[in-house]
Amino acid sequence: MSKNEIVKVTLLLMEAFKEIKEREKISIPHCEFCGKKIVGTKWNKKYHHINIAQEPKKRFFCSRQCKLRWIFENSSSIN
């Protein structure tokens, strides 16, 4: 491979990484209760609430307290 080809491939890869990074920025959710942006990957494992009878089916929270507050606040408004 010549240096020009290597430079072209490198530029193409950098553009592809930029596109992926922009898509990931959009997909980072905000807390359903307090509205804080959820950072890191822990939110995906611990603090999510799935209910197939509602839209959206998955809701994300920044902490367990926010999740519980959201659940009890919404359940009291239904009754």
mmCIF file of the N, C-alpha and C atoms, coordinates in Angstrom:
data_MODEL
# 
_entry.id   MODEL 
# 
loop_
_atom_site.group_PDB 
_atom_site.id 
_atom_site.type_symbol 
_atom_site.label_atom_id 
_atom_site.label_alt_id 
_atom_site.label_comp_id 
_atom_site.label_asym_id 
_atom_site.label_entity_id 
_atom_site.label_seq_id 
_atom_site.pdbx_PDB_ins_code 
_atom_site.Cartn_x 
_atom_site.Cartn_y 
_atom_site.Cartn_z 
_atom_site.occupancy 
_atom_site.B_iso_or_equiv 
_atom_site.pdbx_formal_charge 
_atom_site.auth_seq_id 
_atom_site.auth_comp_id 
_atom_site.auth_asym_id 
_atom_site.auth_atom_id 
_atom_site.pdbx_PDB_model_num 
ATOM 1   N N  . MET A 1 1  ? 0.835   -1.186 0.000  1.00 0.00 ? 1  MET A N  1 
ATOM 2   C CA . MET A 1 1  ? 0.000   0.000  0.000  1.00 0.00 ? 1  MET A CA 1 
ATOM 3   C C  . MET A 1 1  ? 0.879   1.248  0.000  1.00 0.00 ? 1  MET A C  1 
ATOM 4   N N  . SER A 1 2  ? 0.483   2.190  -0.805 1.00 0.00 ? 2  SER A N  1 
ATOM 5   C CA . SER A 1 2  ? 1.255   3.437  -0.826 1.00 0.00 ? 2  SER A CA 1 
ATOM 6   C C  . SER A 1 2  ? 0.799   4.344  0.317  1.00 0.00 ? 2  SER A C  1 
ATOM 7   N N  . LYS A 1 3  ? 1.563   5.386  0.558  1.00 0.00 ? 3  LYS A N  1 
ATOM 8   C CA . LYS A 1 3  ? 1.221   6.306  1.647  1.00 0.00 ? 3  LYS A CA 1 
ATOM 9   C C  . LYS A 1 3  ? -0.105  7.009  1.379  1.00 0.00 ? 3  LYS A C  1 
ATOM 10  N N  . ASN A 1 4  ? -0.379  7.332  0.134  1.00 0.00 ? 4  ASN A N  1 
ATOM 11  C CA . ASN A 1 4  ? -1.645  7.997  -0.213 1.00 0.00 ? 4  ASN A CA 1 
ATOM 12  C C  . ASN A 1 4  ? -2.844  7.098  0.089  1.00 0.00 ? 4  ASN A C  1 
ATOM 13  N N  . GLU A 1 5  ? -2.721  5.816  -0.219 1.00 0.00 ? 5  GLU A N  1 
ATOM 14  C CA . GLU A 1 5  ? -3.806  4.878  0.054  1.00 0.00 ? 5  GLU A CA 1 
ATOM 15  C C  . GLU A 1 5  ? -4.025  4.726  1.564  1.00 0.00 ? 5  GLU A C  1 
ATOM 16  N N  . ILE A 1 6  ? -2.948  4.683  2.321  1.00 0.00 ? 6  ILE A N  1 
ATOM 17  C CA . ILE A 1 6  ? -3.038  4.565  3.776  1.00 0.00 ? 6  ILE A CA 1 
ATOM 18  C C  . ILE A 1 6  ? -3.728  5.787  4.358  1.00 0.00 ? 6  ILE A C  1 
ATOM 19  N N  . VAL A 1 7  ? -3.379  6.963  3.847  1.00 0.00 ? 7  VAL A N  1 
ATOM 20  C CA . VAL A 1 7  ? -3.993  8.200  4.322  1.00 0.00 ? 7  VAL A CA 1 
ATOM 21  C C  . VAL A 1 7  ? -5.488  8.207  3.998  1.00 0.00 ? 7  VAL A C  1 
ATOM 22  N N  . LYS A 1 8  ? -5.861  7.765  2.808  1.00 0.00 ? 8  LYS A N  1 
ATOM 23  C CA . LYS A 1 8  ? -7.277  7.721  2.417  1.00 0.00 ? 8  LYS A CA 1 
ATOM 24  C C  . LYS A 1 8  ? -8.067  6.769  3.304  1.00 0.00 ? 8  LYS A C  1 
ATOM 25  N N  . VAL A 1 9  ? -7.505  5.601  3.554  1.00 0.00 ? 9  VAL A N  1 
ATOM 26  C CA . VAL A 1 9  ? -8.175  4.614  4.408  1.00 0.00 ? 9  VAL A CA 1 
ATOM 27  C C  . VAL A 1 9  ? -8.319  5.163  5.823  1.00 0.00 ? 9  VAL A C  1 
ATOM 28  N N  . THR A 1 10 ? -7.278  5.808  6.327  1.00 0.00 ? 10 THR A N  1 
ATOM 29  C CA . THR A 1 10 ? -7.323  6.397  7.662  1.00 0.00 ? 10 THR A CA 1 
ATOM 30  C C  . THR A 1 10 ? -8.404  7.460  7.755  1.00 0.00 ? 10 THR A C  1 
ATOM 31  N N  . LEU A 1 11 ? -8.504  8.321  6.748  1.00 0.00 ? 11 LEU A N  1 
ATOM 32  C CA . LEU A 1 11 ? -9.537  9.358  6.743  1.00 0.00 ? 11 LEU A CA 1 
ATOM 33  C C  . LEU A 1 11 ? -10.942 8.756  6.688  1.00 0.00 ? 11 LEU A C  1 
ATOM 34  N N  . LEU A 1 12 ? -11.104 7.705  5.895  1.00 0.00 ? 12 LEU A N  1 
ATOM 35  C CA . LEU A 1 12 ? -12.408 7.034  5.822  1.00 0.00 ? 12 LEU A CA 1 
ATOM 36  C C  . LEU A 1 12 ? -12.790 6.414  7.166  1.00 0.00 ? 12 LEU A C  1 
ATOM 37  N N  . LEU A 1 13 ? -11.826 5.792  7.834  1.00 0.00 ? 13 LEU A N  1 
ATOM 38  C CA . LEU A 1 13 ? -12.091 5.207  9.146  1.00 0.00 ? 13 LEU A CA 1 
ATOM 39  C C  . LEU A 1 13 ? -12.446 6.270  10.170 1.00 0.00 ? 13 LEU A C  1 
ATOM 40  N N  . MET A 1 14 ? -11.750 7.400  10.127 1.00 0.00 ? 14 MET A N  1 
ATOM 41  C CA . MET A 1 14 ? -12.040 8.481  11.065 1.00 0.00 ? 14 MET A CA 1 
ATOM 42  C C  . MET A 1 14 ? -13.457 9.022  10.856 1.00 0.00 ? 14 MET A C  1 
ATOM 43  N N  . GLU A 1 15 ? -13.879 9.156  9.620  1.00 0.00 ? 15 GLU A N  1 
ATOM 44  C CA . GLU A 1 15 ? -15.239 9.618  9.323  1.00 0.00 ? 15 GLU A CA 1 
ATOM 45  C C  . GLU A 1 15 ? -16.275 8.609  9.824  1.00 0.00 ? 15 GLU A C  1 
ATOM 46  N N  . ALA A 1 16 ? -15.983 7.319  9.634  1.00 0.00 ? 16 ALA A N  1 
ATOM 47  C CA . ALA A 1 16 ? -16.905 6.288  10.102 1.00 0.00 ? 16 ALA A CA 1 
ATOM 48  C C  . ALA A 1 16 ? -17.020 6.324  11.622 1.00 0.00 ? 16 ALA A C  1 
ATOM 49  N N  . PHE A 1 17 ? -15.908 6.503  12.315 1.00 0.00 ? 17 PHE A N  1 
ATOM 50  C CA . PHE A 1 17 ? -15.942 6.584  13.779 1.00 0.00 ? 17 PHE A CA 1 
ATOM 51  C C  . PHE A 1 17 ? -16.713 7.809  14.246 1.00 0.00 ? 17 PHE A C  1 
ATOM 52  N N  . LYS A 1 18 ? -16.580 8.929  13.542 1.00 0.00 ? 18 LYS A N  1 
ATOM 53  C CA . LYS A 1 18 ? -17.322 10.140 13.901 1.00 0.00 ? 18 LYS A CA 1 
ATOM 54  C C  . LYS A 1 18 ? -18.825 9.911  13.780 1.00 0.00 ? 18 LYS A C  1 
ATOM 55  N N  . GLU A 1 19 ? -19.243 9.229  12.716 1.00 0.00 ? 19 GLU A N  1 
ATOM 56  C CA . GLU A 1 19 ? -20.667 8.926  12.523 1.00 0.00 ? 19 GLU A CA 1 
ATOM 57  C C  . GLU A 1 19 ? -21.186 8.028  13.642 1.00 0.00 ? 19 GLU A C  1 
ATOM 58  N N  . ILE A 1 20 ? -20.420 7.021  13.997 1.00 0.00 ? 20 ILE A N  1 
ATOM 59  C CA . ILE A 1 20 ? -20.826 6.114  15.077 1.00 0.00 ? 20 ILE A CA 1 
ATOM 60  C C  . ILE A 1 20 ? -20.941 6.876  16.392 1.00 0.00 ? 20 ILE A C  1 
ATOM 61  N N  . LYS A 1 21 ? -19.996 7.744  16.664 1.00 0.00 ? 21 LYS A N  1 
ATOM 62  C CA . LYS A 1 21 ? -20.003 8.516  17.898 1.00 0.00 ? 21 LYS A CA 1 
ATOM 63  C C  . LYS A 1 21 ? -21.223 9.437  17.954 1.00 0.00 ? 21 LYS A C  1 
ATOM 64  N N  . GLU A 1 22 ? -21.597 10.046 16.833 1.00 0.00 ? 22 GLU A N  1 
ATOM 65  C CA . GLU A 1 22 ? -22.773 10.917 16.792 1.00 0.00 ? 22 GLU A CA 1 
ATOM 66  C C  . GLU A 1 22 ? -24.049 10.110 17.057 1.00 0.00 ? 22 GLU A C  1 
ATOM 67  N N  . ARG A 1 23 ? -24.140 8.909  16.491 1.00 0.00 ? 23 ARG A N  1 
ATOM 68  C CA . ARG A 1 23 ? -25.315 8.062  16.733 1.00 0.00 ? 23 ARG A CA 1 
ATOM 69  C C  . ARG A 1 23 ? -25.412 7.661  18.196 1.00 0.00 ? 23 ARG A C  1 
ATOM 70  N N  . GLU A 1 24 ? -24.271 7.365  18.821 1.00 0.00 ? 24 GLU A N  1 
ATOM 71  C CA . GLU A 1 24 ? -24.264 6.990  20.236 1.00 0.00 ? 24 GLU A CA 1 
ATOM 72  C C  . GLU A 1 24 ? -24.673 8.158  21.113 1.00 0.00 ? 24 GLU A C  1 
ATOM 73  N N  . LYS A 1 25 ? -24.284 9.378  20.748 1.00 0.00 ? 25 LYS A N  1 
ATOM 74  C CA . LYS A 1 25 ? -24.681 10.557 21.516 1.00 0.00 ? 25 LYS A CA 1 
ATOM 75  C C  . LYS A 1 25 ? -26.190 10.686 21.557 1.00 0.00 ? 25 LYS A C  1 
ATOM 76  N N  . ILE A 1 26 ? -26.830 10.439 20.435 1.00 0.00 ? 26 ILE A N  1 
ATOM 77  C CA . ILE A 1 26 ? -28.282 10.562 20.347 1.00 0.00 ? 26 ILE A CA 1 
ATOM 78  C C  . ILE A 1 26 ? -28.965 9.492  21.188 1.00 0.00 ? 26 ILE A C  1 
ATOM 79  N N  . SER A 1 27 ? -28.388 8.288  21.240 1.00 0.00 ? 27 SER A N  1 
ATOM 80  C CA . SER A 1 27 ? -29.046 7.177  21.914 1.00 0.00 ? 27 SER A CA 1 
ATOM 81  C C  . SER A 1 27 ? -28.874 7.190  23.436 1.00 0.00 ? 27 SER A C  1 
ATOM 82  N N  . ILE A 1 28 ? -28.046 8.095  23.987 1.00 0.00 ? 28 ILE A N  1 
ATOM 83  C CA . ILE A 1 28 ? -27.876 8.147  25.436 1.00 0.00 ? 28 ILE A CA 1 
ATOM 84  C C  . ILE A 1 28 ? -29.156 8.714  26.042 1.00 0.00 ? 28 ILE A C  1 
ATOM 85  N N  . PRO A 1 29 ? -29.822 7.926  26.871 1.00 0.00 ? 29 PRO A N  1 
ATOM 86  C CA . PRO A 1 29 ? -31.105 8.379  27.418 1.00 0.00 ? 29 PRO A CA 1 
ATOM 87  C C  . PRO A 1 29 ? -30.965 9.349  28.582 1.00 0.00 ? 29 PRO A C  1 
ATOM 88  N N  . HIS A 1 30 ? -32.076 9.974  28.906 1.00 0.00 ? 30 HIS A N  1 
ATOM 89  C CA . HIS A 1 30 ? -32.171 10.844 30.071 1.00 0.00 ? 30 HIS A CA 1 
ATOM 90  C C  . HIS A 1 30 ? -33.059 10.147 31.098 1.00 0.00 ? 30 HIS A C  1 
ATOM 91  N N  . CYS A 1 31 ? -32.869 10.466 32.366 1.00 0.00 ? 31 CYS A N  1 
ATOM 92  C CA . CYS A 1 31 ? -33.655 9.886  33.445 1.00 0.00 ? 31 CYS A CA 1 
ATOM 93  C C  . CYS A 1 31 ? -35.116 10.282 33.268 1.00 0.00 ? 31 CYS A C  1 
ATOM 94  N N  . GLU A 1 32 ? -36.025 9.314  33.373 1.00 0.00 ? 32 GLU A N  1 
ATOM 95  C CA . GLU A 1 32 ? -37.451 9.576  33.205 1.00 0.00 ? 32 GLU A CA 1 
ATOM 96  C C  . GLU A 1 32 ? -38.022 10.424 34.335 1.00 0.00 ? 32 GLU A C  1 
ATOM 97  N N  . PHE A 1 33 ? -37.380 10.389 35.510 1.00 0.00 ? 33 PHE A N  1 
ATOM 98  C CA . PHE A 1 33 ? -37.914 11.123 36.650 1.00 0.00 ? 33 PHE A CA 1 
ATOM 99  C C  . PHE A 1 33 ? -37.324 12.526 36.766 1.00 0.00 ? 33 PHE A C  1 
ATOM 100 N N  . CYS A 1 34 ? -35.991 12.614 36.812 1.00 0.00 ? 34 CYS A N  1 
ATOM 101 C CA . CYS A 1 34 ? -35.367 13.927 37.051 1.00 0.00 ? 34 CYS A CA 1 
ATOM 102 C C  . CYS A 1 34 ? -34.836 14.585 35.791 1.00 0.00 ? 34 CYS A C  1 
ATOM 103 N N  . GLY A 1 35 ? -34.675 13.842 34.705 1.00 0.00 ? 35 GLY A N  1 
ATOM 104 C CA . GLY A 1 35 ? -34.232 14.417 33.442 1.00 0.00 ? 35 GLY A CA 1 
ATOM 105 C C  . GLY A 1 35 ? -32.728 14.515 33.262 1.00 0.00 ? 35 GLY A C  1 
ATOM 106 N N  . LYS A 1 36 ? -31.944 14.023 34.236 1.00 0.00 ? 36 LYS A N  1 
ATOM 107 C CA . LYS A 1 36 ? -30.493 14.074 34.095 1.00 0.00 ? 36 LYS A CA 1 
ATOM 108 C C  . LYS A 1 36 ? -30.039 13.123 32.993 1.00 0.00 ? 36 LYS A C  1 
ATOM 109 N N  . LYS A 1 37 ? -28.970 13.520 32.288 1.00 0.00 ? 37 LYS A N  1 
ATOM 110 C CA . LYS A 1 37 ? -28.403 12.652 31.266 1.00 0.00 ? 37 LYS A CA 1 
ATOM 111 C C  . LYS A 1 37 ? -27.710 11.488 31.953 1.00 0.00 ? 37 LYS A C  1 
ATOM 112 N N  . ILE A 1 38 ? -27.987 10.293 31.494 1.00 0.00 ? 38 ILE A N  1 
ATOM 113 C CA . ILE A 1 38 ? -27.416 9.093  32.094 1.00 0.00 ? 38 ILE A CA 1 
ATOM 114 C C  . ILE A 1 38 ? -26.097 8.795  31.392 1.00 0.00 ? 38 ILE A C  1 
ATOM 115 N N  . VAL A 1 39 ? -25.006 8.750  32.165 1.00 0.00 ? 39 VAL A N  1 
ATOM 116 C CA . VAL A 1 39 ? -23.682 8.510  31.602 1.00 0.00 ? 39 VAL A CA 1 
ATOM 117 C C  . VAL A 1 39 ? -23.190 7.137  32.021 1.00 0.00 ? 39 VAL A C  1 
ATOM 118 N N  . GLY A 1 40 ? -22.275 6.601  31.249 1.00 0.00 ? 40 GLY A N  1 
ATOM 119 C CA . GLY A 1 40 ? -21.723 5.291  31.566 1.00 0.00 ? 40 GLY A CA 1 
ATOM 120 C C  . GLY A 1 40 ? -22.599 4.172  31.050 1.00 0.00 ? 40 GLY A C  1 
ATOM 121 N N  . THR A 1 41 ? -22.272 2.954  31.454 1.00 0.00 ? 41 THR A N  1 
ATOM 122 C CA . THR A 1 41 ? -23.020 1.800  30.978 1.00 0.00 ? 41 THR A CA 1 
ATOM 123 C C  . THR A 1 41 ? -23.821 1.129  32.082 1.00 0.00 ? 41 THR A C  1 
ATOM 124 N N  . LYS A 1 42 ? -23.705 1.591  33.327 1.00 0.00 ? 42 LYS A N  1 
ATOM 125 C CA . LYS A 1 42 ? -24.433 0.953  34.424 1.00 0.00 ? 42 LYS A CA 1 
ATOM 126 C C  . LYS A 1 42 ? -25.942 1.075  34.254 1.00 0.00 ? 42 LYS A C  1 
ATOM 127 N N  . TRP A 1 43 ? -26.417 2.176  33.672 1.00 0.00 ? 43 TRP A N  1 
ATOM 128 C CA . TRP A 1 43 ? -27.864 2.386  33.549 1.00 0.00 ? 43 TRP A CA 1 
ATOM 129 C C  . TRP A 1 43 ? -28.530 1.254  32.801 1.00 0.00 ? 43 TRP A C  1 
ATOM 130 N N  . ASN A 1 44 ? -27.814 0.677  31.856 1.00 0.00 ? 44 ASN A N  1 
ATOM 131 C CA . ASN A 1 44 ? -28.408 -0.361 31.027 1.00 0.00 ? 44 ASN A CA 1 
ATOM 132 C C  . ASN A 1 44 ? -28.642 -1.645 31.814 1.00 0.00 ? 44 ASN A C  1 
ATOM 133 N N  . LYS A 1 45 ? -27.915 -1.848 32.904 1.00 0.00 ? 45 LYS A N  1 
ATOM 134 C CA . LYS A 1 45 ? -28.026 -3.080 33.663 1.00 0.00 ? 45 LYS A CA 1 
ATOM 135 C C  . LYS A 1 45 ? -28.928 -2.941 34.880 1.00 0.00 ? 45 LYS A C  1 
ATOM 136 N N  . LYS A 1 46 ? -28.783 -1.854 35.634 1.00 0.00 ? 46 LYS A N  1 
ATOM 137 C CA . LYS A 1 46 ? -29.440 -1.765 36.927 1.00 0.00 ? 46 LYS A CA 1 
ATOM 138 C C  . LYS A 1 46 ? -30.775 -1.040 36.922 1.00 0.00 ? 46 LYS A C  1 
ATOM 139 N N  . TYR A 1 47 ? -30.805 0.137  36.390 1.00 0.00 ? 47 TYR A N  1 
ATOM 140 C CA . TYR A 1 47 ? -31.938 1.019  36.633 1.00 0.00 ? 47 TYR A CA 1 
ATOM 141 C C  . TYR A 1 47 ? -32.809 1.187  35.397 1.00 0.00 ? 47 TYR A C  1 
ATOM 142 N N  . HIS A 1 48 ? -33.374 0.118  34.926 1.00 0.00 ? 48 HIS A N  1 
ATOM 143 C CA . HIS A 1 48 ? -34.329 0.254  33.841 1.00 0.00 ? 48 HIS A CA 1 
ATOM 144 C C  . HIS A 1 48 ? -35.629 -0.443 34.232 1.00 0.00 ? 48 HIS A C  1 
ATOM 145 N N  . HIS A 1 49 ? -36.698 0.001  33.619 1.00 0.00 ? 49 HIS A N  1 
ATOM 146 C CA . HIS A 1 49 ? -38.023 -0.506 33.932 1.00 0.00 ? 49 HIS A CA 1 
ATOM 147 C C  . HIS A 1 49 ? -38.663 -0.907 32.608 1.00 0.00 ? 49 HIS A C  1 
ATOM 148 N N  . ILE A 1 50 ? -39.091 -2.156 32.497 1.00 0.00 ? 50 ILE A N  1 
ATOM 149 C CA . ILE A 1 50 ? -39.685 -2.645 31.255 1.00 0.00 ? 50 ILE A CA 1 
ATOM 150 C C  . ILE A 1 50 ? -41.151 -2.974 31.511 1.00 0.00 ? 50 ILE A C  1 
ATOM 151 N N  . ASN A 1 51 ? -42.022 -2.392 30.718 1.00 0.00 ? 51 ASN A N  1 
ATOM 152 C CA . ASN A 1 51 ? -43.445 -2.678 30.784 1.00 0.00 ? 51 ASN A CA 1 
ATOM 153 C C  . ASN A 1 51 ? -43.949 -2.760 29.355 1.00 0.00 ? 51 ASN A C  1 
ATOM 154 N N  . ILE A 1 52 ? -44.333 -3.952 28.912 1.00 0.00 ? 52 ILE A N  1 
ATOM 155 C CA . ILE A 1 52 ? -44.713 -4.131 27.510 1.00 0.00 ? 52 ILE A CA 1 
ATOM 156 C C  . ILE A 1 52 ? -46.059 -3.508 27.181 1.00 0.00 ? 52 ILE A C  1 
ATOM 157 N N  . ALA A 1 53 ? -46.811 -3.093 28.201 1.00 0.00 ? 53 ALA A N  1 
ATOM 158 C CA . ALA A 1 53 ? -48.124 -2.514 27.958 1.00 0.00 ? 53 ALA A CA 1 
ATOM 159 C C  . ALA A 1 53 ? -48.082 -0.999 27.766 1.00 0.00 ? 53 ALA A C  1 
ATOM 160 N N  . GLN A 1 54 ? -46.899 -0.404 27.781 1.00 0.00 ? 54 GLN A N  1 
ATOM 161 C CA . GLN A 1 54 ? -46.815 1.048  27.639 1.00 0.00 ? 54 GLN A CA 1 
ATOM 162 C C  . GLN A 1 54 ? -45.848 1.416  26.521 1.00 0.00 ? 54 GLN A C  1 
ATOM 163 N N  . GLU A 1 55 ? -45.933 2.626  26.079 1.00 0.00 ? 55 GLU A N  1 
ATOM 164 C CA . GLU A 1 55 ? -44.998 3.158  25.090 1.00 0.00 ? 55 GLU A CA 1 
ATOM 165 C C  . GLU A 1 55 ? -44.224 4.290  25.709 1.00 0.00 ? 55 GLU A C  1 
ATOM 166 N N  . PRO A 1 56 ? -42.944 4.368  25.663 1.00 0.00 ? 56 PRO A N  1 
ATOM 167 C CA . PRO A 1 56 ? -42.008 3.329  25.221 1.00 0.00 ? 56 PRO A CA 1 
ATOM 168 C C  . PRO A 1 56 ? -41.962 2.185  26.224 1.00 0.00 ? 56 PRO A C  1 
ATOM 169 N N  . LYS A 1 57 ? -41.592 1.033  25.748 1.00 0.00 ? 57 LYS A N  1 
ATOM 170 C CA . LYS A 1 57 ? -41.594 -0.154 26.597 1.00 0.00 ? 57 LYS A CA 1 
ATOM 171 C C  . LYS A 1 57 ? -40.499 -0.113 27.651 1.00 0.00 ? 57 LYS A C  1 
ATOM 172 N N  . LYS A 1 58 ? -39.342 0.466  27.320 1.00 0.00 ? 58 LYS A N  1 
ATOM 173 C CA . LYS A 1 58 ? -38.232 0.573  28.264 1.00 0.00 ? 58 LYS A CA 1 
ATOM 174 C C  . LYS A 1 58 ? -38.107 2.011  28.719 1.00 0.00 ? 58 LYS A C  1 
ATOM 175 N N  . ARG A 1 59 ? -37.921 2.195  30.005 1.00 0.00 ? 59 ARG A N  1 
ATOM 176 C CA . ARG A 1 59 ? -37.681 3.513  30.574 1.00 0.00 ? 59 ARG A CA 1 
ATOM 177 C C  . ARG A 1 59 ? -36.406 3.428  31.399 1.00 0.00 ? 59 ARG A C  1 
ATOM 178 N N  . PHE A 1 60 ? -35.619 4.492  31.379 1.00 0.00 ? 60 PHE A N  1 
ATOM 179 C CA . PHE A 1 60 ? -34.312 4.473  32.022 1.00 0.00 ? 60 PHE A CA 1 
ATOM 180 C C  . PHE A 1 60 ? -34.227 5.532  33.112 1.00 0.00 ? 60 PHE A C  1 
ATOM 181 N N  . PHE A 1 61 ? -33.479 5.208  34.164 1.00 0.00 ? 61 PHE A N  1 
ATOM 182 C CA . PHE A 1 61 ? -33.367 6.077  35.330 1.00 0.00 ? 61 PHE A CA 1 
ATOM 183 C C  . PHE A 1 61 ? -31.914 6.188  35.749 1.00 0.00 ? 61 PHE A C  1 
ATOM 184 N N  . CYS A 1 62 ? -31.569 7.325  36.378 1.00 0.00 ? 62 CYS A N  1 
ATOM 185 C CA . CYS A 1 62 ? -30.188 7.547  36.800 1.00 0.00 ? 62 CYS A CA 1 
ATOM 186 C C  . CYS A 1 62 ? -29.896 6.861  38.130 1.00 0.00 ? 62 CYS A C  1 
ATOM 187 N N  . SER A 1 63 ? -30.921 6.541  38.907 1.00 0.00 ? 63 SER A N  1 
ATOM 188 C CA . SER A 1 63 ? -30.701 5.883  40.193 1.00 0.00 ? 63 SER A CA 1 
ATOM 189 C C  . SER A 1 63 ? -31.918 5.042  40.559 1.00 0.00 ? 63 SER A C  1 
ATOM 190 N N  . ARG A 1 64 ? -31.729 4.197  41.530 1.00 0.00 ? 64 ARG A N  1 
ATOM 191 C CA . ARG A 1 64 ? -32.838 3.361  42.004 1.00 0.00 ? 64 ARG A CA 1 
ATOM 192 C C  . ARG A 1 64 ? -33.931 4.216  42.643 1.00 0.00 ? 64 ARG A C  1 
ATOM 193 N N  . GLN A 1 65 ? -33.516 5.294  43.333 1.00 0.00 ? 65 GLN A N  1 
ATOM 194 C CA . GLN A 1 65 ? -34.488 6.182  43.974 1.00 0.00 ? 65 GLN A CA 1 
ATOM 195 C C  . GLN A 1 65 ? -35.372 6.853  42.930 1.00 0.00 ? 65 GLN A C  1 
ATOM 196 N N  . CYS A 1 66 ? -34.788 7.318  41.839 1.00 0.00 ? 66 CYS A N  1 
ATOM 197 C CA . CYS A 1 66 ? -35.581 7.943  40.778 1.00 0.00 ? 66 CYS A CA 1 
ATOM 198 C C  . CYS A 1 66 ? -36.555 6.931  40.170 1.00 0.00 ? 66 CYS A C  1 
ATOM 199 N N  . LYS A 1 67 ? -36.100 5.698  40.001 1.00 0.00 ? 67 LYS A N  1 
ATOM 200 C CA . LYS A 1 67 ? -36.973 4.662  39.438 1.00 0.00 ? 67 LYS A CA 1 
ATOM 201 C C  . LYS A 1 67 ? -38.168 4.431  40.360 1.00 0.00 ? 67 LYS A C  1 
ATOM 202 N N  . LEU A 1 68 ? -37.916 4.277  41.660 1.00 0.00 ? 68 LEU A N  1 
ATOM 203 C CA . LEU A 1 68 ? -39.006 4.024  42.608 1.00 0.00 ? 68 LEU A CA 1 
ATOM 204 C C  . LEU A 1 68 ? -39.952 5.221  42.706 1.00 0.00 ? 68 LEU A C  1 
ATOM 205 N N  . ARG A 1 69 ? -39.393 6.432  42.734 1.00 0.00 ? 69 ARG A N  1 
ATOM 206 C CA . ARG A 1 69 ? -40.246 7.627  42.788 1.00 0.00 ? 69 ARG A CA 1 
ATOM 207 C C  . ARG A 1 69 ? -41.136 7.714  41.558 1.00 0.00 ? 69 ARG A C  1 
ATOM 208 N N  . TRP A 1 70 ? -40.579 7.420  40.380 1.00 0.00 ? 70 TRP A N  1 
ATOM 209 C CA . TRP A 1 70 ? -41.361 7.467  39.141 1.00 0.00 ? 70 TRP A CA 1 
ATOM 210 C C  . TRP A 1 70 ? -42.491 6.438  39.173 1.00 0.00 ? 70 TRP A C  1 
ATOM 211 N N  . ILE A 1 71 ? -42.177 5.225  39.637 1.00 0.00 ? 71 ILE A N  1 
ATOM 212 C CA . ILE A 1 71 ? -43.189 4.160  39.690 1.00 0.00 ? 71 ILE A CA 1 
ATOM 213 C C  . ILE A 1 71 ? -44.332 4.557  40.621 1.00 0.00 ? 71 ILE A C  1 
ATOM 214 N N  . PHE A 1 72 ? -44.006 5.016  41.840 1.00 0.00 ? 72 PHE A N  1 
ATOM 215 C CA . PHE A 1 72 ? -45.057 5.330  42.804 1.00 0.00 ? 72 PHE A CA 1 
ATOM 216 C C  . PHE A 1 72 ? -45.818 6.596  42.436 1.00 0.00 ? 72 PHE A C  1 
ATOM 217 N N  . GLU A 1 73 ? -45.150 7.545  41.806 1.00 0.00 ? 73 GLU A N  1 
ATOM 218 C CA . GLU A 1 73 ? -45.851 8.759  41.386 1.00 0.00 ? 73 GLU A CA 1 
ATOM 219 C C  . GLU A 1 73 ? -46.834 8.436  40.264 1.00 0.00 ? 73 GLU A C  1 
ATOM 220 N N  . ASN A 1 74 ? -46.441 7.578  39.333 1.00 0.00 ? 74 ASN A N  1 
ATOM 221 C CA . ASN A 1 74 ? -47.332 7.206  38.233 1.00 0.00 ? 74 ASN A CA 1 
ATOM 222 C C  . ASN A 1 74 ? -48.438 6.274  38.677 1.00 0.00 ? 74 ASN A C  1 
ATOM 223 N N  . SER A 1 75 ? -48.180 5.405  39.638 1.00 0.00 ? 75 SER A N  1 
ATOM 224 C CA . SER A 1 75 ? -49.229 4.479  40.102 1.00 0.00 ? 75 SER A CA 1 
ATOM 225 C C  . SER A 1 75 ? -50.297 5.229  40.900 1.00 0.00 ? 75 SER A C  1 
ATOM 226 N N  . SER A 1 76 ? -49.911 6.289  41.609 1.00 0.00 ? 76 SER A N  1 
ATOM 227 C CA . SER A 1 76 ? -50.901 7.050  42.368 1.00 0.00 ? 76 SER A CA 1 
ATOM 228 C C  . SER A 1 76 ? -51.785 7.896  41.456 1.00 0.00 ? 76 SER A C  1 
ATOM 229 N N  . SER A 1 77 ? -51.283 8.273  40.295 1.00 0.00 ? 77 SER A N  1 
ATOM 230 C CA . SER A 1 77 ? -52.093 9.061  39.373 1.00 0.00 ? 77 SER A CA 1 
ATOM 231 C C  . SER A 1 77 ? -53.090 8.199  38.607 1.00 0.00 ? 77 SER A C  1 
ATOM 232 N N  . ILE A 1 78 ? -52.845 6.889  38.526 1.00 0.00 ? 78 ILE A N  1 
ATOM 233 C CA . ILE A 1 78 ? -53.763 5.965  37.839 1.00 0.00 ? 78 ILE A CA 1 
ATOM 234 C C  . ILE A 1 78 ? -55.004 5.718  38.694 1.00 0.00 ? 78 ILE A C  1 
ATOM 235 N N  . ASN A 1 79 ? -54.815 5.586  39.992 1.00 0.00 ? 79 ASN A N  1 
ATOM 236 C CA . ASN A 1 79 ? -55.939 5.253  40.894 1.00 0.00 ? 79 ASN A CA 1 
ATOM 237 C C  . ASN A 1 79 ? -56.863 6.399  41.091 1.00 0.00 ? 79 ASN A C  1 
# 
